[in-house]
Amino acid sequence: MEKYFINLTNHPFAKWDINQIKEAEKYGKIIDIPFPTVDSSGDEKYIRELCNVTFDKIMEYKPEAVLCQGEFTLVYQLVRRLKECNITVLAACSQRNVIEHGNKKEVIFEFTQFRKYEN
């Protein structure tokens, strides 16, 4: 059975650097599921319902690991649910490098590792 790494962010893996792709592939084939747009006027019930829909979409793959980054309250609900199913849930860590060009700044984020959400 094929293993899957779900990229639940708004950063498609095709745009990742090679180091991040290699680290993700240690968990399995990378599948992009865009992090849902969260209505800022939605209440807690709305977040629970959005969590349920998103969780079901993720679980179709029976993933080995999920990179989960997005709106905080939805991330919290999803991480909790995924961990209850013994799925590894990760956040991407990067080094922020700033290069100044006169009065402009260029910010480059360099992937360093995945960090597990743990209790």
HURA-V580109 format. One record per pair of residues at least 24 apart in sequence whose ideal C-beta (glycine too) atoms are under 7 Angstrom apart, sorted by sequence separation. I is the first residue (numbers start at 1). J is the second residue. If there is no record, write none. Layout:
I:J
I:J
This chain:
3:27
4:28
5:29
7:31
10:34
33:57
50:74
54:78
63:87
64:88
66:90
90:114
91:115
3:28
4:29
5:30
6:31
7:32
8:33
10:35
33:58
65:90
67:92
90:115
2:28
3:29
7:33
9:35
47:73
51:77
55:81
90:116
91:117
2:29
4:31
6:33
8:35
47:74
51:78
89:116
88:116
89:117
48:77
31:61
47:77
51:81
38:71
35:69
83:117
35:70
28:64
38:74
27:64
27:65
79:117
67:114
8:58
6:58
6:61
4:61
6:63
5:63
8:66
9:67
4:63
5:64
8:67
4:64
5:65
6:66
7:67
8:68
9:69
10:70
3:64
6:67
9:70
20:92
20:111
23:114
19:111
17:111
